[in-house]
Amino acid sequence: MMVKNVAIAVENLEKSAKFYTDVLGMKEVRRFSPQPGLNIVLFKGEGEAMVELIENENNEKGLFLIGMAVEDMDAEIANLKDKGIELTRGPLGKPGGPRVAFLDGPDGVEIELIENMG
């Protein structure tokens, strides 16, 4: 599987965003607030992987999620079940579109499987 994105929960979104742009040289590509008390900023460096910073009102911090691209969601789910791993959510998605599914990784890090639609 290829890493597609990494989500990090941060205490201070502006301070962290400045680090990723000014120090690491990444480009801010999107900033949004999907619900009150939750702010997200996406960054892109070289390559395809993105860094997602998440600030929420709980002031949590640390590695939150790793997004992994998969070619065939159904085959990957079957492979995981063979290894004794159950999904926590999903697969989710619109008919004919890409699907996502989630499972718990070690140490409280959520793994998001993202179906690559070619």
C-alpha positions, 0 to 999 in steps of 0.5 A, spaced: 500 500 500 502 507 498 501 512 503 496 517 501 496 522 507 497 523 514 493 526 519 496 530 525 492 533 531 495 539 533 494 544 539 495 550 535 493 550 527 496 557 525 503 555 529 503 548 526 501 551 519 507 556 519 512 550 520 510 546 515 510 552 510 516 556 512 520 550 515 519 544 511 517 548 504 510 545 503 504 548 500 498 549 503 492 547 498 486 547 502 483 550 509 476 548 511 472 547 517 467 541 516 463 543 523 464 548 529 470 547 533 474 543 527 479 546 523 483 542 517 489 544 513 492 540 507 499 541 505 503 538 499 510 537 498 513 533 493 510 527 490 503 525 492 502 524 499 499 530 503 499 532 510 493 534 514 493 538 520 487 537 524 485 542 530 479 541 534 476 544 541 479 538 545 486 540 544 488 533 542 495 532 539 499 527 535 498 522 529 491 521 528 490 517 521 494 514 516 491 514 509 493 508 504 491 507 497 489 500 495 487 498 488 481 493 490 477 495 496 474 488 496 480 484 496 483 488 501 478 487 506 478 480 505 485 480 506 484 483 512 479 479 515 484 473 513 489 476 518 483 477 523 482 485 522 475 488 522 473 494 519 471 500 524 467 503 519 466 502 511 466 501 506 463 508 504 462 511 498 458 513 492 456 508 487 461 508 481 466 512 485 472 511 490 470 508 497 474 509 503 474 504 509 477 505 516 480 500 521 484 501 528 492 501 527 496 500 533 497 505 538 490 509 537 492 511 530 486 510 525 488 507 518 484 509 512 483 505 506 482 509 500 480 505 493 484 508 487 480 509 482 485 508 476 
